[in-house]
């Protein structure tokens, strides 16, 4: 069950008395692993019935998205500025607007 994990997980495993087998990913391998993690977290979010746990899955997705932005060369501040710019220009998704095409 090899997969990308949060940075502190190897230390947590060591503290439990086990020895983790790890490697550091870079470039395409890292992007592929983060892409897979994003899909995993989305599936966990979609299957979660407890609201608080579902929000935790959203937080996990947020961390993965931040890591992907960083790999693409964008710092958190840059990423958030882009998100804000898009929200200011086009709005957010707060109102539940569902577009069904044009007449």
C-alpha positions, -999 to +999 in steps of 0.1 A: +000+000+000+026+026-011+013+061-013+023+097-005+017+106+032+019+138+053+054+148+062+052+138+099+038+103+093+072+085+092+081+100+126+047+089+140+053+054+127+088+053+143+073+065+176+050+035+174+080+012+174+080+004+136+104+013+109+088+030+079+102+023+044+101+057+026+116+076-003+114+112-013+095+118-045+104+146-070+092+159-103+067+137-123+067+110-096+057+136-070+029+151-092+016+117-100+015+107-063-002+140-053-027+136-081-035+101-068-038+114-032-062+141-043-085+115-059-082+093-028-091+122-005-120+132-028-134+096-026-130+096+012-149+130+014-177+117-009-182+085+011-180+102+045-214+106+062-202+124+094-200+162+087-170+169+109-150+140+093-161+151+058-146+186+066-114+169+077-112+152+043-117+187+027-087+199+048-067+169+035-076+179-001-066+215+007-031+203+019-027+182-013-037+212-035-012+234-017+015+208-023+005+206-060+007+244-064+041+244-047+054+217-071+041+239-100+061+268-086+035+287-067+038+296-030+008+295-008+004+333-010+005+332-048-021+304-049-044+322-026-040+354-046-051+336-077-081+321-059-091+355-047-087+371-081-109+344-096-135+348-069-135+386-074-139+383-111-164+354-113-177+349-078-175+318-057-198+288-054-217+301-024-251+307-041-255+272-056-259+286-092-263+256-115-259+265-152-280+245-177-269+261-209-283+290-229-317+295-246 
